[in-house]
Amino acid sequence: MSEPILKVEHLNRFFGALHATNDVSFEVPDGQMRAVIGPNGAGKSTLMDLICNRTTPSSGKVIFRGEDITGLAPHKIVRKGMCKCFQITQIFSNLTVYENVQIARINMNKKAFHFLPVKDTYLKDEVMKYLAMVGIEDKAEEIAGFMSYGDQRRLDIAIALALEPKLLILDEPAAGVAREEAYKLMDLIRKLGKEQHMTIVFIEHDMEIVFNYADEISVMSNGALIASDTPEKIRQNEFVQQAYLGGAE
């Protein structure tokens, strides 16, 4: 059996008396599409921030591709192949779609990150390739802040792809868009995961999306991981139903 791409070992984070994550341990196999669910305040986003070291763990380890990356600077974690897309888009709204992806691509080739676009033609073929992968190559010259929210989500994904991730973490990728667009986005994410050999970990509140797209589901409650299993078994888990799914059959 191959080594999991991600291992989280006894991860804790305290904010004063608040135990935001409580001894969380789990593994994600390479190539899997893993959903992380739980009620508001369960610790999902904090857990993802700990994995990316946007928040420093109080204790525990994060092992990525066989290497302990606990405490490593976030930009170094990105260069090792882990990237996170946030619930609120992180695009440069005053720059063009093209420039947003160009900046990400340039930063993959430099020791320090910078945020200014350069000559329009620099890395053009690569930038256009990533835009085409998410279906917005025809919007390359549009100002990013003027695009629809769904297209901004696609741009977020294109920016992530330009960073060549092996593990892509998504915080509610379908939030804020209409149902039809949400399914198109999730279809795209699943397709890209297979084509680019990426592992996907996503936080999601929409249970219909979770059960349709996740290979495995991890459930959090009050900072603790209470279950990780296939969608079918999670749906039948009485403890999960009581803690999160409201006892629904």
Secondary structure, 3 states (H helix, E strand, C coil): CCCCCEEEEEEEEEECCEEEEEEEEEEECCCCEEEEECCCCCCHHHHHHHHHCCCCCCEEEEEECCEECCCCCHHHHHHCCEEEECCCCCCCCCCEHHHHHHHHHHHHCCCCCCCCCCCCCCCHHHHHHHHHHCCCHHHCCCEHHHCCHHHHHHHHHHHHHHCCCCEEEEECCCCCCCHHHHHHHHHHHHHHHHHCCCEEEEECCCHHHHHHHCCEEEEEECCEEEEEECHHHHHHCHHHHHHCCCCCC
